[in-house]
Amino acid sequence: MNSPAQACPLCSGTGWKPVEQEGVRRVVRCECRLETALERRLAVARIPPRYAQCSFDNFQTGTPQSNPAFSDSLREAYFLAKRFAEEHPVHADFGLLFMGPCGAGKTHLAVAILRGLVEKGADCLFYDFRELLKSIQASYNPVSQTTEMQVLTPVLEAEVLLLDDLGASKPSTWVLDTVGHIINSRYNDKRVTLITTNYLDAPAQAGPVRDDTLADRIGERMRSRLYEMCRVVRLEAEDFRRRVKQAQYHFS
C-alpha cells in the first residue's frame, strides 16, 4: 500500500514540493509530511479517543458569539484558554488550573489547548490522574515490563503536561508523595502544566458534612505550590453531559 507521501500529487512522494516566491523557484516541506508529523505528535500526546475532537470551535456546541447560553464564567474561561494557546510560548512560565463541577467543560478546554500546542510543535502529554497512578503501581509488579521511572519520565519531562481530574484518587500517603514528586519536579524545571479538577478551594456546601476541597485531596503544601505554577480558571455551569448529551440519545 502506498504511503500518503508516495501518493501525494504535490510532491510525488519526496516530501518536498516546488513553489515560486518572488520569482524564485524553491522547495518547501509538503503538507502531506507536515500532516503525518502532526498525527505522530498527537499520538504521542496520548489524547484519549473520547476527547480527540475537542477544540475551541466545538466547545459547548459553538463559540461564545454564536451561543447565548454561555455563562460569564464559561465565556471568560473560553477566551483565557484560547489566548493561552495562541500566545504560547510567551507564557511558558505558568500553566492553568481548571476548577469546576463535573461536565462544565474543563477537560474540553484543556485538550483544546493541548491540541493547539501540538500543532505548534510543542511536546505535549495527556494523563488521567487515576490512570497515571495505576500505571505507576503496575510497574511495581515483578513481572511488569516497565519501571516506575519509565512511566514517570515522560510525565516529568513533557514540555506541556495535561493532568486530568487531579484529586480523583483518595489521598493516601503514597498518592500524596507521588503528586508531590510530579508537581515539584515540573515546578523546579519550569515546565508548563495544565490541570483539571472537580475539587474547589472552598467546600461546595456548608454544614456538618462538607465536600472535600482540593487541598484535602492533594495536601495543603501541594495546593500552595499550584498557586505558584498555575493561574486558576473557574468554570461555573450545569453538567453539559446531563443538559445536552442526554437529549441527543434517542431511539427511532
Backbone as CSV, one residue per row, in Angstrom:
resi,resn,N_x,N_y,N_z,CA_x,CA_y,CA_z,C_x,C_y,C_z
1,MET,0.851,-1.195,0.000,0.000,0.000,0.000,0.879,1.235,0.000
2,ASN,0.548,2.214,-0.835,1.326,3.430,-0.897,1.111,4.271,0.346
3,SER,2.175,4.938,0.800,2.062,5.852,1.917,1.455,7.143,1.407
4,PRO,0.948,8.045,2.320,0.389,9.314,1.888,1.376,10.127,1.062
5,ALA,2.674,10.085,1.463,3.668,10.870,0.744,3.864,10.320,-0.651
6,GLN,3.879,8.972,-0.799,4.087,8.360,-2.112,2.937,8.661,-3.057
7,ALA,1.711,8.788,-2.502,0.537,9.036,-3.328,0.297,10.525,-3.549
8,CYS,1.060,11.377,-2.902,0.797,12.813,-2.947,1.100,13.386,-4.337
9,PRO,0.129,14.064,-4.940,0.359,14.641,-6.268,1.201,15.905,-6.236
10,LEU,1.376,16.487,-5.040,2.140,17.731,-4.937,3.639,17.495,-4.905
11,CYS,4.054,16.415,-4.238,5.493,16.186,-4.079,5.958,14.877,-4.695
12,SER,5.032,14.078,-5.229,5.363,12.782,-5.843,6.106,11.860,-4.886
13,GLY,5.793,12.005,-3.609,6.385,11.110,-2.627,7.717,11.564,-2.061
14,THR,8.233,12.731,-2.486,9.539,13.194,-1.996,9.438,13.885,-0.648
15,GLY,8.239,14.399,-0.323,8.088,15.170,0.904,8.392,16.640,0.709
16,TRP,8.843,17.028,-0.495,9.163,18.426,-0.805,8.426,18.837,-2.068
17,LYS,7.790,20.000,-2.053,7.064,20.465,-3.231,7.679,21.764,-3.742
18,PRO,7.713,21.966,-5.075,8.272,23.202,-5.638,7.283,24.356,-5.500
19,VAL,7.796,25.526,-5.169,6.979,26.744,-5.099,7.771,27.880,-5.727
20,GLU,7.071,28.938,-6.084,7.731,30.122,-6.620,7.406,31.298,-5.729
21,GLN,8.435,31.912,-5.179,8.269,33.041,-4.278,9.086,34.207,-4.790
22,GLU,8.383,35.296,-5.159,9.024,36.497,-5.684,9.911,36.178,-6.878
23,GLY,9.386,35.301,-7.744,10.096,34.963,-8.964,11.212,33.957,-8.803
24,VAL,11.389,33.462,-7.587,12.453,32.485,-7.328,11.827,31.137,-7.027
25,ARG,12.251,30.105,-7.743,11.730,28.763,-7.507,12.536,28.080,-6.401
26,ARG,11.813,27.484,-5.481,12.464,26.764,-4.382,11.551,25.628,-3.961
27,VAL,11.988,24.849,-2.991,11.158,23.762,-2.491,10.878,23.983,-1.011
28,VAL,9.686,23.560,-0.604,9.298,23.650,0.803,8.728,22.305,1.227
29,ARG,8.637,22.100,2.526,8.102,20.846,3.050,6.646,20.701,2.612
30,CYS,6.297,19.541,2.091,4.946,19.299,1.592,3.963,19.088,2.743
31,GLU,2.705,19.507,2.522,1.673,19.357,3.552,1.476,17.914,3.974
32,CYS,1.690,16.974,3.047,1.466,15.564,3.393,2.401,15.117,4.497
33,ARG,3.653,15.604,4.451,4.599,15.237,5.507,4.295,15.986,6.793
34,LEU,3.852,17.240,6.677,3.515,18.000,7.873,2.341,17.367,8.600
35,GLU,1.335,16.899,7.836,0.184,16.252,8.449,0.599,14.955,9.127
36,THR,1.488,14.221,8.504,1.956,12.975,9.099,2.688,13.250,10.405
37,ALA,3.531,14.288,10.414,4.264,14.645,11.628,3.294,15.063,12.725
38,LEU,2.238,15.823,12.352,1.249,16.247,13.333,0.518,15.037,13.913
39,GLU,0.163,14.089,13.057,-0.507,12.883,13.532,0.372,12.122,14.512
40,ARG,1.670,12.081,14.235,2.584,11.383,15.156,2.640,12.093,16.499
41,ARG,2.723,13.415,16.465,2.798,14.169,17.719,1.508,14.039,18.522
42,LEU,0.377,14.011,17.829,-0.895,13.826,18.532,-0.976,12.438,19.157
43,ALA,-0.452,11.436,18.465,-0.437,10.082,19.017,0.433,10.015,20.260
44,VAL,1.590,10.663,20.198,2.498,10.679,21.344,1.859,11.410,22.525
45,ALA,1.008,12.401,22.239,0.366,13.177,23.305,-0.642,12.366,24.103
46,ARG,-1.097,11.217,23.563,-1.978,10.300,24.283,-3.351,10.898,24.595
47,ILE,-3.853,11.776,23.755,-5.197,12.303,23.978,-6.198,11.168,23.763
48,PRO,-7.028,10.848,24.746,-7.969,9.726,24.606,-8.941,9.946,23.447
49,PRO,-9.388,8.861,22.809,-10.350,8.988,21.706,-11.588,9.791,22.090
50,ARG,-12.014,9.693,23.332,-13.195,10.419,23.792,-13.037,11.929,23.597
51,TYR,-11.797,12.410,23.718,-11.549,13.848,23.630,-10.779,14.248,22.374
52,ALA,-10.605,13.308,21.454,-9.742,13.550,20.289,-10.217,14.719,19.434
53,GLN,-11.518,14.970,19.406,-12.051,16.032,18.554,-12.311,17.333,19.305
54,CYS,-11.918,17.399,20.553,-12.162,18.615,21.328,-11.340,19.777,20.770
55,SER,-12.006,20.888,20.517,-11.328,22.073,20.012,-12.061,23.308,20.513
56,PHE,-11.491,24.478,20.244,-12.175,25.703,20.633,-13.421,25.926,19.779
57,ASP,-13.384,25.454,18.553,-14.512,25.675,17.643,-15.769,24.930,18.080
58,ASN,-15.602,23.753,18.705,-16.800,22.994,19.070,-17.043,22.957,20.583
59,PHE,-16.411,23.849,21.311,-16.645,23.909,22.759,-18.093,24.295,23.040
60,GLN,-18.796,23.463,23.782,-20.202,23.689,24.134,-21.052,23.931,22.887
61,THR,-20.763,23.192,21.833,-21.502,23.221,20.560,-21.461,24.573,19.861
62,GLY,-20.499,25.406,20.156,-20.403,26.685,19.462,-19.422,27.607,20.133
63,THR,-19.280,28.788,19.604,-18.417,29.807,20.188,-19.265,30.746,21.027
64,PRO,-18.651,31.523,21.912,-19.436,32.456,22.713,-20.281,33.404,21.865
65,GLN,-19.798,33.764,20.677,-20.543,34.679,19.830,-21.842,34.044,19.325
66,SER,-21.830,32.717,19.095,-22.989,32.065,18.497,-23.872,31.351,19.503
67,ASN,-23.434,31.260,20.738,-24.187,30.506,21.741,-24.567,31.419,22.903
68,PRO,-25.775,31.949,22.948,-26.169,32.865,24.016,-26.271,32.199,25.377
69,ALA,-26.215,30.839,25.404,-26.323,30.125,26.677,-25.023,30.150,27.474
70,PHE,-23.950,30.667,26.870,-22.682,30.746,27.579,-22.837,31.589,28.843
71,SER,-22.404,31.062,29.970,-22.373,31.866,31.189,-21.135,32.760,31.141
72,ASP,-21.117,33.784,31.976,-19.947,34.657,32.029,-18.701,33.857,32.373
73,SER,-18.865,32.864,33.250,-17.738,32.026,33.657,-17.179,31.250,32.473
74,LEU,-18.051,30.619,31.683,-17.596,29.853,30.529,-16.988,30.767,29.475
75,ARG,-17.576,31.935,29.301,-17.068,32.886,28.321,-15.629,33.291,28.672
76,GLU,-15.415,33.620,29.950,-14.081,34.033,30.386,-13.084,32.878,30.264
77,ALA,-13.507,31.677,30.652,-12.625,30.509,30.568,-12.254,30.212,29.117
78,TYR,-13.233,30.314,28.232,-13.002,30.053,26.807,-11.938,31.002,26.250
79,PHE,-12.128,32.290,26.460,-11.205,33.264,25.890,-9.818,33.170,26.529
80,LEU,-9.772,32.896,27.837,-8.477,32.777,28.500,-7.708,31.576,27.955
81,ALA,-8.408,30.436,27.813,-7.753,29.228,27.293,-7.290,29.441,25.852
82,LYS,-8.119,30.057,25.040,-7.776,30.286,23.638,-6.572,31.215,23.522
83,ARG,-6.560,32.240,24.337,-5.425,33.175,24.317,-4.153,32.485,24.779
84,PHE,-4.281,31.640,25.796,-3.108,30.905,26.294,-2.494,30.075,25.170
85,ALA,-3.345,29.368,24.412,-2.852,28.529,23.322,-2.238,29.366,22.206
86,GLU,-2.878,30.472,21.884,-2.399,31.313,20.783,-1.072,31.985,21.107
87,GLU,-0.869,32.347,22.376,0.329,33.097,22.744,1.492,32.225,23.198
88,HIS,1.261,30.938,23.351,2.367,30.057,23.731,3.480,30.146,22.685
89,PRO,4.760,30.217,23.085,5.304,30.038,24.442,5.574,31.333,25.198
90,VAL,4.847,32.411,24.869,5.061,33.671,25.584,4.864,33.493,27.080
91,HIS,3.846,32.701,27.449,3.552,32.481,28.876,3.997,31.090,29.319
92,ALA,5.169,30.697,28.895,5.650,29.352,29.214,6.133,29.218,30.655
93,ASP,5.956,30.274,31.459,6.409,30.200,32.851,5.265,29.881,33.813
94,PHE,4.059,29.654,33.299,2.968,29.226,34.179,1.973,28.390,33.389
95,GLY,1.136,27.643,34.129,0.122,26.809,33.496,-1.261,27.274,33.904
96,LEU,-2.253,26.406,33.677,-3.633,26.733,34.022,-4.234,25.606,34.849
97,LEU,-5.010,25.977,35.851,-5.724,25.020,36.696,-7.215,25.256,36.509
98,PHE,-7.880,24.333,35.794,-9.309,24.443,35.536,-10.074,23.798,36.692
99,MET,-10.890,24.587,37.388,-11.660,24.095,38.525,-13.143,24.285,38.248
100,GLY,-13.938,23.274,38.584,-15.372,23.413,38.397,-16.073,22.083,38.533
101,PRO,-17.395,22.080,38.495,-18.168,20.844,38.680,-18.041,19.912,37.482
102,CYS,-18.498,18.691,37.649,-18.468,17.708,36.569,-19.277,18.217,35.367
103,GLY,-18.750,17.982,34.179,-19.466,18.322,32.967,-19.469,19.778,32.584
104,ALA,-18.635,20.601,33.237,-18.621,22.030,32.933,-17.816,22.355,31.682
105,GLY,-16.942,21.430,31.265,-16.138,21.671,30.071,-14.662,21.860,30.334
106,LYS,-14.207,21.493,31.515,-12.806,21.699,31.889,-11.855,20.919,30.981
107,THR,-12.109,19.622,30.838,-11.227,18.790,30.027,-11.283,19.205,28.558
108,HIS,-12.452,19.583,28.080,-12.583,20.018,26.687,-11.661,21.199,26.417
109,LEU,-11.697,22.213,27.270,-10.851,23.388,27.066,-9.371,23.042,27.204
110,ALA,-9.046,22.206,28.187,-7.640,21.837,28.387,-7.098,21.065,27.191
111,VAL,-7.901,20.156,26.634,-7.472,19.398,25.457,-7.383,20.307,24.241
112,ALA,-8.288,21.273,24.132,-8.221,22.226,23.024,-6.884,22.974,23.061
113,ILE,-6.448,23.353,24.246,-5.134,23.989,24.384,-4.048,23.025,23.953
114,LEU,-4.126,21.795,24.444,-3.088,20.805,24.146,-2.974,20.589,22.637
115,ARG,-4.107,20.453,21.957,-4.087,20.270,20.504,-3.443,21.465,19.815
116,GLY,-3.799,22.658,20.271,-3.223,23.853,19.672,-1.718,23.908,19.831
117,LEU,-1.223,23.472,20.984,0.221,23.498,21.229,0.933,22.395,20.452
118,VAL,0.285,21.234,20.320,0.860,20.166,19.497,1.003,20.643,18.055
119,GLU,0.002,21.355,17.560,0.059,21.875,16.193,1.188,22.889,16.022
120,LYS,1.570,23.541,17.121,2.699,24.475,17.081,4.042,23.765,17.195
121,GLY,4.003,22.459,17.427,5.231,21.696,17.542,5.677,21.415,18.957
122,ALA,4.844,21.751,19.951,5.220,21.520,21.343,5.123,20.036,21.695
123,ASP,5.964,19.606,22.606,5.964,18.236,23.125,4.939,18.170,24.246
124,CYS,3.796,17.535,23.998,2.677,17.539,24.949,2.302,16.118,25.359
125,LEU,1.677,16.016,26.528,1.278,14.711,27.051,0.017,14.846,27.882
126,PHE,-0.958,13.952,27.637,-2.197,13.884,28.408,-2.131,12.677,29.331
127,TYR,-2.517,12.869,30.587,-2.634,11.733,31.507,-3.812,11.962,32.444
128,ASP,-4.699,10.981,32.507,-5.725,10.964,33.541,-5.043,10.619,34.864
129,PHE,-5.366,11.370,35.908,-4.676,11.227,37.182,-4.762,9.799,37.729
130,ARG,-5.938,9.212,37.705,-6.099,7.856,38.233,-5.367,6.841,37.368
131,GLU,-5.406,7.030,36.052,-4.704,6.118,35.157,-3.194,6.181,35.393
132,LEU,-2.692,7.377,35.628,-1.267,7.523,35.889,-0.868,6.771,37.159
133,LEU,-1.653,6.919,38.210,-1.347,6.218,39.456,-1.374,4.708,39.262
134,LYS,-2.353,4.222,38.491,-2.439,2.788,38.239,-1.241,2.292,37.425
135,SER,-0.790,3.098,36.476,0.371,2.718,35.671,1.630,2.632,36.534
136,ILE,1.758,3.562,37.460,2.916,3.532,38.359,2.846,2.304,39.266
137,GLN,1.661,2.049,39.827,1.500,0.884,40.698,1.762,-0.412,39.947
138,ALA,1.331,-0.487,38.685,1.539,-1.697,37.887,3.017,-1.946,37.645
139,SER,3.802,-0.889,37.625,5.241,-1.054,37.385,5.940,-1.744,38.555
140,TYR,5.279,-1.790,39.718,5.870,-2.451,40.889,5.736,-3.969,40.812
141,ASN,4.880,-4.448,39.921,4.688,-5.885,39.766,5.977,-6.513,39.231
142,PRO,6.459,-7.590,39.850,7.722,-8.207,39.414,7.721,-8.645,37.951
143,VAL,6.553,-8.945,37.393,6.504,-9.401,36.006,6.288,-8.246,35.030
144,SER,6.205,-7.027,35.554,5.978,-5.871,34.685,7.178,-5.624,33.783
145,GLN,6.893,-5.180,32.548,7.959,-4.874,31.594,8.407,-3.418,31.696
146,THR,7.796,-2.650,32.591,8.161,-1.252,32.758,8.576,-0.983,34.202
147,THR,9.330,0.079,34.379,9.734,0.500,35.717,9.000,1.796,36.067
148,GLU,9.063,2.158,37.321,8.406,3.396,37.762,8.956,4.598,36.995
149,MET,10.247,4.659,36.800,10.832,5.806,36.120,10.482,5.827,34.636
150,GLN,10.272,4.662,34.028,9.846,4.645,32.629,8.455,5.249,32.483
151,VAL,7.624,5.060,33.494,6.296,5.665,33.471,6.384,7.159,33.773
152,LEU,7.188,7.515,34.766,7.234,8.892,35.241,8.051,9.835,34.361
153,THR,9.093,9.339,33.723,9.977,10.238,32.973,9.245,11.084,31.939
154,PRO,8.386,10.514,31.083,7.653,11.367,30.136,6.767,12.396,30.841
155,VAL,6.192,12.017,31.976,5.330,12.922,32.731,6.131,14.092,33.292
156,LEU,7.307,13.804,33.781,8.146,14.839,34.371,8.791,15.728,33.318
157,GLU,9.073,15.169,32.140,9.868,15.898,31.152,9.075,16.487,30.000
158,ALA,7.788,16.175,29.872,6.986,16.730,28.778,7.006,18.254,28.845
159,GLU,7.137,18.877,27.696,7.132,20.341,27.643,5.833,20.890,28.226
160,VAL,4.723,20.245,27.869,3.413,20.621,28.409,2.696,19.344,28.842
161,LEU,2.292,19.279,30.100,1.570,18.127,30.639,0.148,18.534,30.974
162,LEU,-0.826,17.741,30.528,-2.214,17.904,30.960,-2.527,16.773,31.922
163,LEU,-2.731,17.123,33.182,-3.075,16.147,34.219,-4.556,16.306,34.508
164,ASP,-5.341,15.345,34.044,-6.796,15.442,34.094,-7.354,14.822,35.370
165,ASP,-8.319,15.517,35.980,-9.042,15.007,37.146,-8.135,14.840,38.365
166,LEU,-7.319,15.836,38.628,-6.431,15.796,39.793,-7.253,15.693,41.073
167,GLY,-6.816,14.823,41.968,-7.501,14.637,43.243,-8.565,13.560,43.219
168,ALA,-8.696,12.878,42.068,-9.765,11.881,41.946,-9.516,10.651,42.809
169,SER,-8.268,10.369,43.156,-7.955,9.203,43.998,-7.839,9.619,45.459
170,LYS,-8.211,8.717,46.351,-8.145,9.016,47.771,-6.711,9.348,48.176
171,PRO,-6.545,10.355,49.026,-5.201,10.857,49.349,-4.434,10.016,50.370
172,SER,-3.983,8.830,49.945,-3.111,8.037,50.810,-1.732,8.689,50.841
173,THR,-0.889,8.231,51.739,0.476,8.773,51.824,1.209,8.593,50.500
174,TRP,1.031,7.424,49.883,1.702,7.166,48.603,1.196,8.105,47.517
175,VAL,-0.110,8.330,47.462,-0.678,9.237,46.461,-0.152,10.646,46.666
176,LEU,-0.132,11.114,47.916,0.364,12.456,48.197,1.837,12.595,47.825
177,ASP,2.623,11.568,48.117,4.047,11.600,47.761,4.227,11.645,46.238
178,THR,3.417,10.876,45.530,3.525,10.831,44.071,3.131,12.166,43.461
179,VAL,2.024,12.731,43.925,1.595,14.053,43.450,2.673,15.089,43.729
180,GLY,3.227,15.036,44.932,4.268,15.990,45.302,5.487,15.882,44.414
181,HIS,5.884,14.664,44.092,7.057,14.458,43.242,6.829,15.044,41.843
182,ILE,5.651,14.786,41.270,5.349,15.273,39.923,5.277,16.792,39.900
183,ILE,4.516,17.357,40.824,4.320,18.808,40.834,5.611,19.543,41.134
184,ASN,6.353,19.072,42.134,7.610,19.750,42.478,8.641,19.649,41.361
185,SER,8.729,18.483,40.734,9.701,18.313,39.649,9.392,19.260,38.495
186,ARG,8.131,19.346,38.106,7.767,20.226,36.997,7.906,21.696,37.394
187,TYR,7.636,22.010,38.639,7.813,23.377,39.128,9.286,23.783,39.066
188,ASN,10.155,22.919,39.563,11.579,23.233,39.588,12.165,23.354,38.184
189,ASP,11.629,22.574,37.240,12.130,22.607,35.864,11.411,23.638,34.999
190,LYS,10.481,24.384,35.588,9.734,25.443,34.889,9.010,24.896,33.656
191,ARG,8.323,23.777,33.831,7.563,23.183,32.731,6.082,23.519,32.882
192,VAL,5.425,23.734,31.752,4.017,24.133,31.757,3.135,22.937,32.111
193,THR,2.239,23.136,33.064,1.329,22.076,33.484,-0.109,22.583,33.418
194,LEU,-0.958,21.848,32.712,-2.389,22.124,32.666,-3.077,21.092,33.546
195,ILE,-3.996,21.533,34.380,-4.643,20.634,35.339,-6.146,20.875,35.336
196,THR,-6.907,19.790,35.425,-8.352,19.916,35.649,-8.691,19.220,36.960
197,THR,-9.669,19.743,37.661,-10.111,19.115,38.909,-11.552,19.485,39.205
198,ASN,-12.274,18.544,39.823,-13.640,18.798,40.273,-13.669,19.385,41.675
199,TYR,-12.494,19.450,42.319,-12.430,19.902,43.705,-12.077,21.384,43.762
200,LEU,-12.805,22.110,44.604,-12.660,23.554,44.696,-11.789,23.932,45.881
201,ASP,-11.576,25.231,46.049,-10.767,25.708,47.167,-11.596,25.941,48.421
202,ALA,-12.908,25.914,48.283,-13.800,26.056,49.430,-14.890,24.998,49.306
203,PRO,-15.385,24.504,50.418,-16.440,23.478,50.345,-17.622,23.963,49.526
204,ALA,-18.184,23.076,48.731,-19.327,23.443,47.903,-20.609,23.548,48.715
205,GLN,-20.577,23.021,49.930,-21.767,23.089,50.772,-21.345,23.238,52.221
206,ALA,-22.152,23.927,52.974,-21.882,24.120,54.394,-22.589,23.037,55.196
207,GLY,-22.273,22.982,56.491,-22.953,22.010,57.329,-21.989,21.000,57.915
208,PRO,-22.510,20.064,58.704,-21.659,19.081,59.373,-20.919,18.169,58.403
209,VAL,-21.522,17.907,57.246,-20.866,17.090,56.228,-20.568,17.976,55.017
210,ARG,-19.303,18.177,54.701,-18.957,19.058,53.601,-18.171,18.287,52.549
211,ASP,-18.141,18.842,51.345,-17.362,18.246,50.277,-15.880,18.484,50.519
212,ASP,-15.044,17.572,50.021,-13.601,17.768,50.096,-13.176,18.952,49.237
213,THR,-12.140,19.633,49.665,-11.521,20.678,48.857,-10.328,20.074,48.121
214,LEU,-9.747,20.837,47.204,-8.564,20.343,46.500,-7.420,20.109,47.481
215,ALA,-7.288,20.987,48.473,-6.236,20.809,49.480,-6.443,19.520,50.271
216,ASP,-7.695,19.144,50.510,-7.974,17.880,51.192,-7.477,16.698,50.377
217,ARG,-7.542,16.815,49.056,-7.226,15.687,48.180,-5.748,15.594,47.827
218,ILE,-5.021,16.716,47.799,-3.603,16.659,47.415,-2.675,17.230,48.483
219,GLY,-3.236,17.742,49.559,-2.413,18.296,50.629,-2.256,19.807,50.499
220,GLU,-2.188,20.488,51.628,-2.071,21.943,51.647,-0.794,22.424,50.958
221,ARG,0.290,21.696,51.167,1.569,22.127,50.604,1.542,22.114,49.081
222,MET,0.994,21.039,48.508,0.946,20.957,47.049,-0.069,21.937,46.475
223,ARG,-1.175,22.187,47.210,-2.115,23.189,46.717,-1.456,24.559,46.691
224,SER,-0.643,24.857,47.686,0.083,26.119,47.701,1.055,26.209,46.528
225,ARG,1.711,25.096,46.220,2.638,25.079,45.087,1.911,25.376,43.780
226,LEU,0.700,24.854,43.643,-0.058,25.092,42.414,-0.426,26.561,42.240
227,TYR,-0.566,27.294,43.350,-0.815,28.733,43.233,0.352,29.414,42.510
228,GLU,1.565,28.912,42.720,2.740,29.473,42.052,2.848,29.020,40.604
229,MET,2.356,27.811,40.313,2.547,27.209,38.988,1.454,27.548,37.981
230,CYS,0.244,27.764,38.473,-0.903,27.837,37.565,-1.830,29.004,37.894
231,ARG,-2.387,29.575,36.844,-3.480,30.521,37.003,-4.775,29.726,37.113
232,VAL,-5.605,30.053,38.086,-6.852,29.330,38.295,-7.903,29.819,37.299
233,VAL,-8.558,28.868,36.647,-9.657,29.170,35.730,-10.891,28.459,36.274
234,ARG,-11.857,29.215,36.765,-13.052,28.620,37.363,-14.185,28.576,36.348
235,LEU,-14.802,27.408,36.241,-15.948,27.232,35.353,-17.181,26.953,36.201
236,GLU,-18.196,27.758,36.035,-19.448,27.570,36.755,-20.536,27.322,35.728
237,ALA,-21.014,26.090,35.661,-22.031,25.735,34.677,-22.688,24.443,35.096
238,GLU,-23.911,24.230,34.612,-24.556,22.955,34.876,-23.889,21.874,34.036
239,ASP,-24.117,20.637,34.403,-23.477,19.498,33.750,-23.893,19.426,32.280
240,PHE,-22.938,19.663,31.391,-23.205,19.632,29.949,-23.646,18.237,29.515
241,ARG,-23.075,17.212,30.125,-23.433,15.844,29.749,-24.907,15.571,30.049
242,ARG,-25.394,16.100,31.158,-26.803,15.881,31.507,-27.712,16.775,30.673
243,ARG,-27.319,18.034,30.485,-28.190,19.008,29.825,-28.298,18.776,28.325
244,VAL,-27.174,18.450,27.673,-27.172,18.362,26.216,-27.009,16.932,25.720
245,LYS,-26.021,16.232,26.238,-25.726,14.909,25.722,-26.903,13.949,25.898
246,GLN,-27.560,13.967,27.055,-28.668,13.057,27.279,-29.813,13.310,26.294
247,ALA,-29.977,14.584,25.925,-31.050,14.916,24.986,-30.759,14.415,23.579
248,GLN,-29.480,14.090,23.301,-29.109,13.633,21.964,-29.345,12.134,21.785
249,TYR,-29.501,11.410,22.904,-29.688,9.968,22.818,-31.178,9.664,22.663
250,HIS,-31.553,9.079,21.569,-32.956,8.734,21.357,-33.048,7.498,20.456
251,PHE,-34.160,6.840,20.532,-34.407,5.654,19.710,-35.487,5.977,18.691
252,SER,-35.310,5.484,17.491,-36.306,5.737,16.458,-37.501,4.785,16.630
